[in-house]
Amino acid sequence: MPQFQTWEEFSRAAEKLYLADPMKVRVVLKYRHVDGNLCIKVTDDLVCLVYRTDQAQDVKKIEKFHSQLMRLMVAKESRAVPMETE
């Protein structure tokens, strides 16, 4: 299970994983108040991508990425349009 150190690497890998097979991909967000850590995990049961952070600026990036991913999941033409990530 690769754990990414930079947000850019994680978001590119997660987007690629989602676009490969949108019907199998799951996204899990987990926040631990004790540690102050937010963890986002994207998996298709074969590949599992993990990114952990305790920085407020990364939390905003995760929130934006998650909302873009949710929009792609409900869009009819989601397979043709790549996500815009920073």
Secondary structure in CASP SS format (residue, H / E / C, confidence):
PFRMAT SS
TARGET T0000
AUTHOR 0000-0000-0000
METHOD secondary structure of the structure
MODEL  1
M C 1.00
P C 1.00
Q E 1.00
F E 1.00
Q C 1.00
T C 1.00
W H 1.00
E H 1.00
E H 1.00
F H 1.00
S H 1.00
R H 1.00
A H 1.00
A H 1.00
E H 1.00
K H 1.00
L H 1.00
Y H 1.00
L H 1.00
A H 1.00
D C 1.00
P C 1.00
M C 1.00
K C 1.00
V C 1.00
R E 1.00
V E 1.00
V E 1.00
L E 1.00
K E 1.00
Y E 1.00
R E 1.00
H C 1.00
V C 1.00
D C 1.00
G C 1.00
N E 1.00
L E 1.00
C E 1.00
I E 1.00
K E 1.00
V E 1.00
T E 1.00
D C 1.00
D C 1.00
L C 1.00
V C 1.00
C E 1.00
L E 1.00
V E 1.00
Y E 1.00
R E 1.00
T E 1.00
D C 1.00
Q C 1.00
A H 1.00
Q H 1.00
D H 1.00
V H 1.00
K H 1.00
K H 1.00
I H 1.00
E H 1.00
K H 1.00
F H 1.00
H H 1.00
S H 1.00
Q H 1.00
L H 1.00
M H 1.00
R H 1.00
L H 1.00
M H 1.00
V H 1.00
A C 1.00
K C 1.00
E C 1.00
S C 1.00
R C 1.00
A C 1.00
V C 1.00
P C 1.00
M C 1.00
E C 1.00
T C 1.00
E C 1.00
END
